[in-house]
Amino acid sequence: MLVFEDRRYTASELGALADGLADRLARRGVRAGERVALMSSNRPEFVIAVQALWRLGAAVVLLSPAWKRGEVEHALDITKPAHAVGDHPVLAELMPMLHLDEPIPAGAGAVYPAPEPSSDAVLVFSSGTTGMPKAVRHTHASLAAAVVHWRDALGLTADDRIQITTPPSHILGLLNIVTALEVGAWLRLHRRFDLDRLLHHIELDGITVEMAVAPIALALAAHPKLESYDLSSLRYVMWGATPVTPSVAETVTRRTGVPWLPAYGASELPVIACNPLDGPRLDTPGRAVPGVRVRVVSLETGKPLGPDETGEIEVRAESLMAGYLPAEATADAFHDGWYRTGDVGSVDADGWIRLTDRSKEMIKVRAFQVAPAEIEAVLYGHPAVADCAVFGVPDETDGEAIVAAVRTSAPVDADELVALVGDRLASYKRPSHVEFVTEIPRLPSGKVLRRVLKERHGRTSDR
């Protein structure tokens, strides 16, 4: 059962609508093996469109509805979809688009051949150290493996009731939807995030599993009327995307009695680790889920390390991505067949993972990876910016906050630069702070010394 506002869809109704949309898409020329861009708000038609495209053997290219035109143009350039479906005007301006507001007739129950397991099912976006977002290619086989891992990690069954407020264009939102439908769980899809509505529906719908990232957890802990909601139906709240802030999690548990379930994943390998259901801890994202192998390698030599030794976390599993687009970015993501997470940490003798830092320069804002170079490219477009560098600093609400260090050649105020980024990129990529500096520290090669900038920022913040 999928519920959206006052509308309820049974599994058979969703299937019939997916059949009907698949027929319409086929008549528009969509064929197996083609890529189809999907840019949609949170709505049942998103789910129907994904199912319809998979029936036809097409790969879904998920575009965030938060993106601006330049970001969408880049995504289309590297994935080259042949068709487009959605409800967003930006995509409609760039490609002929089947609009999801058009009525979808129920299909006649046509039989579609199962897609090849090795064929692409979905392409989601994750930025890398080169700057611009890359498309992560998941096959039907790797996505199916991820669904099994997530089902088992959460202990999700047909008796569960969950709700989705995260964008379905993100790997976590998609994984939650696909896993819930796969196991037959009751699923409510929300148009957008609203904390009181989320709490209201936990009580009204008897939600058993809730998903959260750091901003939601912080909002729960600070909610003045949290105790007024009956949250007793919850088995736990899953904490993902950033390391748990114990004080926040403990406050929510003290006020509601609901425990937390920390988990760890990435767009490239959606489910890496999770805490056990019968004894979750707040000091670790958990142990590798069955089917996933984790190792730690030296940051200097790349050689495997022993228990409790700190290095880069590397992982392997059937749920691992097939690669990136552009394809040349794939090689650097792997080391002897293991995916390099870019996270620094350790694994103890019992398999518990600890994360301490990131070896890559990505900034993780909520559940989103933000590339410093992408923001820097926008800032360089301002005539008063002579040099700049962007970096992340710890932030209790968002995991990390974006800071821009800027050397100017003419007067300009910080608000103008922040607005410039906001006009060109998604809102979560706007700097929260602009620091005007006399120079950007660099190596002789020109590489920015972001570590030095972070240290300087820390000293300034402590004053």
C-alpha atoms as one frame of an Amber mdcrd trajectory, in Angstrom:
protein
   0.000   0.000   0.000   1.282   3.446  -0.965  -0.450   6.462   0.587  -0.094
  10.072  -0.548  -2.178  12.726   1.183  -5.729  11.309   0.950  -5.047   8.929
  -1.958  -4.308   5.233  -1.418  -2.776   2.908  -3.990  -2.760  -0.853  -3.631
   0.102  -2.824  -5.149  -2.188  -3.936  -7.976  -3.259  -0.338  -8.674   0.362
   0.820  -8.808   1.133  -2.065 -11.146  -1.752  -1.219 -13.474  -0.734   2.448
 -13.624   2.892   1.457 -14.272   1.657  -0.751 -17.130  -0.316   2.143 -18.546
   2.587   4.570 -18.344   4.963   1.970 -19.803   2.648   1.619 -22.799   2.570
   5.386 -23.303   6.370   5.624 -22.991   6.850   2.783 -25.454   4.655   4.619
 -27.959   6.907   7.657 -27.466   9.877   5.513 -28.465  11.404   4.447 -25.146
  13.318   1.196 -25.659  15.278  -1.262 -23.516  18.791  -0.085 -22.747  18.002
   3.609 -23.201  18.436   6.199 -20.466  15.451   8.306 -19.451  15.778  11.458
 -17.323  13.324  11.705 -14.417  13.012  15.028 -12.549  10.077  14.952 -10.195
   8.793  16.177  -6.874   7.785  13.688  -4.175   4.593  12.154  -5.587   3.157
   8.717  -6.434   3.745   9.363 -10.133   7.484   9.277  -9.423   7.132   5.694
  -8.180   4.913   4.790 -11.120   7.379   6.294 -13.602  10.311   4.311 -12.160
   8.327   1.071 -12.327   7.171   1.825 -15.876  10.688   2.508 -17.123  12.012
  -0.666 -15.516   9.226  -2.644 -17.204  10.600  -1.390 -20.533  14.194  -2.222
 -19.568  15.195   1.457 -19.577  17.599   3.040 -17.092  16.278   5.886 -14.921
  18.477   8.994 -14.616  17.403  10.654 -11.360  17.705  14.450 -11.356  17.189
  16.413  -8.149  14.241  18.841  -8.285  16.412  21.208  -6.211  18.887  21.653
  -9.079  19.177  24.787 -11.161  19.515  24.838 -14.946  23.316  24.589 -15.055
  23.340  21.529 -12.820  20.689  19.799 -14.929  22.555  20.649 -18.130  25.704
  19.040 -16.718  23.802  15.907 -15.666  22.183  15.563 -19.087  25.517  16.114
 -20.811  27.265  13.227 -19.056  24.332  10.762 -19.093  22.833  11.663 -22.495
  19.282  10.396 -21.868  17.153   9.765 -24.932  13.864  10.736 -23.266  12.546
  12.681 -20.281   9.710  12.296 -17.767   8.825  14.565 -14.861   7.070  17.641
 -13.565   9.904  20.183 -13.451  10.030  23.188 -15.794  13.847  23.144 -16.016
  13.875  19.659 -17.532  10.960  20.574 -19.813  12.982  23.521 -21.143  15.936
  21.280 -22.003  14.240  18.160 -23.415  10.849  17.045 -24.717   9.277  15.807
 -21.468   6.266  13.626 -20.712   4.639  15.594 -17.881   3.535  13.617 -14.836
   0.521  15.880 -14.434  -0.997  14.197 -17.496  -3.523  11.494 -16.518  -2.072
   7.978 -16.452  -4.492   5.345 -17.743  -4.450   1.899 -16.151  -2.769  -0.689
 -18.321  -4.114  -4.019 -19.461  -1.551  -6.111 -17.622   0.938  -6.689 -20.409
   3.785  -9.112 -19.754   7.225  -7.497 -19.883  10.468  -9.465 -20.120  12.646
  -9.266 -17.029  15.544  -6.847 -17.559  19.058  -8.217 -17.817  20.575  -8.238
 -14.300  23.747  -6.618 -15.628  21.899  -3.778 -17.384  21.679  -0.331 -15.791
  18.604   0.250 -13.613  19.264   3.695 -12.178  21.803   6.491 -12.320  22.033
   8.733  -9.244  24.451  11.593  -8.723  27.387  11.834  -6.358  30.151  14.408
  -6.576  33.803  13.388  -6.545  37.129  15.060  -5.918  37.230  16.302  -9.511
  34.428  18.705  -8.655  31.363  18.331 -10.845  28.735  15.692  -9.952  29.237
  12.199 -11.367  26.507   9.727 -12.254  26.620   6.512 -10.221  25.496   3.531
 -12.317  23.561   0.826 -10.494  22.496  -2.286 -12.365  19.334  -4.248 -11.653
  21.544  -6.799  -9.871  23.377  -4.297  -7.661  20.183  -2.476  -6.722  18.442
  -5.763  -5.915  21.361  -6.707  -3.652  21.136  -3.320  -1.915  17.422  -3.875
  -1.301  18.151  -7.227   0.364  20.849  -5.632   2.534  18.538  -2.796   3.592
  15.609  -5.133   4.285  17.744  -7.310   6.509  19.518  -4.421   8.243  16.229
  -2.755   9.169  14.374  -6.007   9.816  11.701  -4.649   7.486   8.625  -6.837
   6.876   5.083  -6.547   5.528   3.967  -5.685   9.071   5.964  -2.424   9.052
   4.635   1.030   8.293   7.064   3.714   7.144   6.949   7.224   5.698   9.270
   8.928   3.218  10.099  12.629   3.393  13.559  12.458   1.799  13.846  13.260
  -1.923  13.338  10.115  -4.019  16.040  11.364  -6.393  18.592  10.611  -3.647
  19.776   7.025  -3.201  18.335   6.766   0.330  14.885   7.942  -0.733  14.832
   5.572  -3.694  16.132   2.657  -1.615  13.485   3.215   1.064  10.691   3.259
  -1.513  11.878   0.211  -3.461  12.555  -1.831  -0.309   9.181  -0.994   1.243
   7.338  -1.991  -1.928   9.428  -5.147  -2.265   8.546  -6.427   1.224   4.935
  -5.216   1.083   5.279  -2.651   3.885   2.704   0.144   4.261   4.260   3.327
   2.856   3.286   6.999   3.121   5.001   9.389   0.709   5.081  13.065   1.743
   5.158  15.962  -0.702   7.792  17.724   1.419   9.343  17.569   4.874   7.379
  19.121   7.715   8.304  18.065  11.249   4.870  18.398  12.840   3.239  16.579
   9.939   5.838  13.803  10.280   5.125  13.478  14.023   1.378  13.652  13.434
   1.514  10.775  10.968   3.681   8.618  13.220   0.792   8.793  15.677  -2.054
   8.696  13.132  -0.655   5.933  10.899   1.135   3.855  13.534   4.498   4.263
  11.809   6.959   1.595  12.972  10.198   2.689  11.247  11.228   6.325  10.866
  14.164   7.656   8.833  16.199  10.679   9.899  19.298  12.658   9.070  21.026
  15.104  11.426  18.739  18.133  10.817  15.639  16.039  11.527  17.216  14.575
  14.664  18.148  18.038  15.920  14.660  19.340  15.197  13.144  16.427  17.111
  15.372  17.071  20.113  14.474  20.783  20.127  10.725  20.372  19.519   8.948
  22.029  22.462   5.910  19.729  22.250   7.615  16.451  21.348   6.074  14.669
  24.354   2.577  15.570  23.167   2.864  13.090  20.288   2.319   9.380  20.792
   5.369   7.764  19.179   4.993   4.394  20.865   4.431   2.589  17.546   8.055
   3.240  16.499  10.504   0.375  16.754  13.370   2.824  16.180  14.493   5.863
  14.227  17.248   5.210  11.699  20.087   7.800  11.724  22.006   8.038   8.447
  24.113  10.321   6.225  26.279  11.716   9.063  27.762  10.303  12.284  25.365
  10.287  15.220  25.483  13.206  17.647  24.999  11.252  20.905  23.655  14.167
  22.944  20.923  14.822  20.368  19.980  11.155  20.023  19.934  10.654  23.795
  17.681  13.692  24.268  15.108  12.318  21.824  15.203   8.863  23.437  14.866
  10.347  26.918  11.837  12.397  25.868  10.098   9.706  23.778  11.524   6.333
  24.748  12.308   5.624  21.086  15.794   4.181  20.334  18.027   5.028  17.383
  19.504   2.715  14.757  22.700   4.190  13.232  23.544   3.059   9.691  26.212
   3.819   7.094  26.104   3.833   3.306  27.036   5.701   0.140  25.499   6.305
  -3.264  28.122   3.937  -4.687  27.354   1.152  -2.178  24.015   2.029  -0.551
  24.198  -0.178   2.551  27.615  -0.694   4.128  26.941  -1.148   7.824  24.182
  -0.940  10.403  23.780  -1.455  14.132  22.106  -4.649  15.348  18.402  -4.324
  16.039  18.716  -5.892  19.475  21.484  -3.659  20.808  22.202  -0.445  18.895
  25.066   1.819  19.943  25.525   5.529  19.323  29.327   5.501  19.050  29.521
   3.556  15.786  27.611   3.219  12.500  27.627  -0.499  13.200  29.140  -3.585
  11.640  29.140  -4.556   7.977  25.813  -6.040   6.920  25.930  -9.657   5.665
  27.208  -9.666   2.107  29.404  -6.589   2.528  33.149  -6.815   3.183  34.985
  -3.942   4.853  38.700  -3.339   5.233  40.967  -0.479   6.293  44.065   0.443
   4.296  46.975   2.738   5.027  46.570   6.286   3.766  50.254   6.280   2.846
  50.871   2.835   1.342  47.411   1.470   0.534  48.241  -1.770   2.364  45.572
  -3.434   4.539  45.738  -2.596   8.247  44.851  -4.583  11.331  42.120  -4.123
  13.950  41.860  -0.633  15.483  44.402   0.816  13.046  43.274   4.011  11.322
  43.193   4.402   7.558  40.773   4.648   4.630  37.648   2.494   4.694  37.265
   0.298   1.586  34.304  -1.971   0.798  33.155  -4.722  -1.568  29.702  -6.226
  -2.182  27.293  -7.319  -4.895  25.490  -4.025  -4.267  28.520  -2.027  -5.444
  27.949   0.351  -8.355  28.940  -0.673 -11.880  30.892   2.568 -12.289  30.603
   6.280 -12.929  29.748   8.529 -15.806  31.940   9.998 -17.085  33.567   6.572
 -17.262  37.106   7.862 -16.779  36.220   8.787 -13.191  35.666   5.120 -12.287
  39.285   4.006 -12.021  40.177   6.350  -9.162  37.203   5.106  -7.136  38.653
   1.601  -6.820  41.720   0.029  -5.261  42.373  -3.605  -6.185  38.648  -4.091
  -6.784  37.611  -2.433  -3.507  35.568   0.783  -3.489  37.372   3.657  -1.798
  34.818   5.369   0.439  37.022   8.383   1.166  36.157   7.923   4.852  38.921
   7.590   7.416  38.382   5.307  10.375  39.051   1.906  11.876  37.436  -1.498
  12.396  37.956  -3.334  15.685  38.424  -7.063  16.163  34.652  -7.555  16.495
  33.906  -5.703  13.269  32.616  -2.434  14.748  33.381   0.497  12.456  34.496
   3.907  13.682  34.576   6.915  11.362  36.897   9.785  12.237  37.422  11.927
   9.130  37.222  12.091   5.336  40.207  11.677   3.055  38.370  13.240   0.156
  37.570  16.914   0.062  33.834  16.542  -0.378  31.542  18.469   1.930  28.620
  16.420   3.247  25.618  18.676   3.852  22.755  16.646   5.281  22.544  13.646
   2.950  24.108  15.452   0.008  27.680  15.453  -1.276  28.830  18.938  -2.269
  31.910  19.491  -4.431  34.030  22.524  -3.450  35.149  23.005  -7.066  31.556
  23.377  -8.236  30.949  26.303  -5.862  34.377  27.780  -6.605  33.553  27.831
 -10.319  30.491  29.978  -9.591  32.410  32.341  -7.311  35.125  32.802  -9.929
  32.406  34.129 -12.224  32.092  37.246 -10.075  34.401  40.023 -11.345  35.500
  40.960  -7.819  36.731  37.433  -6.946  40.449  37.049  -7.627  40.885  33.689
  -5.882  38.797  31.428  -3.699  38.591  28.066  -1.983  35.610  26.288  -0.455
  35.738  23.857   2.459  33.516  22.235   5.047  33.474  22.608   8.813  31.555
  20.548  11.392  27.971  21.638  11.915  25.605  20.097  14.454  22.547  20.600
  12.264  23.735  19.701   8.766  26.768  17.510   9.434  28.993  20.043   7.716
  28.611  23.725   6.842  30.076  25.302   3.711  32.666  28.058   4.124  34.082
  30.074   1.224  37.478  31.765   1.603  37.668  34.594  -0.936  40.435  36.967
  -2.061  38.956  39.967  -3.813  40.203  42.464  -6.390  37.351  44.934  -5.775
  34.796  45.586  -3.022  31.990  43.037  -2.691  29.924  41.929   0.292  29.402
  38.369   1.475  25.639  38.380   0.904  26.145  39.135  -2.780  28.461  36.140
  -3.191  26.113  33.820  -1.292  23.228  34.995  -3.466  25.277  34.345  -6.599
  25.800  30.716  -5.590  22.129  30.397  -4.647  21.085  31.642  -8.079  23.262
  29.099  -9.908  23.211  26.022  -7.671  20.860  24.126  -5.363  20.086  25.848
  -2.068  22.033  23.336   0.028  25.220  24.364  -1.823  25.100  27.975  -0.632
  27.990  28.929   1.697  26.886  29.555   5.254  29.883  31.833   5.760  32.247
  33.864   3.561  35.721  34.714   4.847  37.670  37.430   3.076  41.385  36.588
   3.052  44.572  38.118   1.677  45.736  34.852   0.109  44.635  31.266  -0.553
  47.278  28.804   0.704  48.403  26.455  -2.068  51.083  23.896  -2.812  53.548
  24.650  -5.622  51.346  22.473  -7.825  48.469  24.877  -7.224  46.493  22.492
  -5.001  44.586  24.334  -2.294  45.632  23.569   1.272  42.113  23.231   2.630
  43.470  21.821   5.889  45.221  25.152   6.544  42.022  27.060   5.789  40.066
  24.864   8.185  42.647  25.417  10.929  42.521  29.172  10.423  38.738  29.105
  10.498  38.810  27.119  13.732  41.153  29.593  15.419  38.955  32.506  14.329
  35.797  30.782  15.564  37.354  30.119  18.977  38.004  33.808  19.634
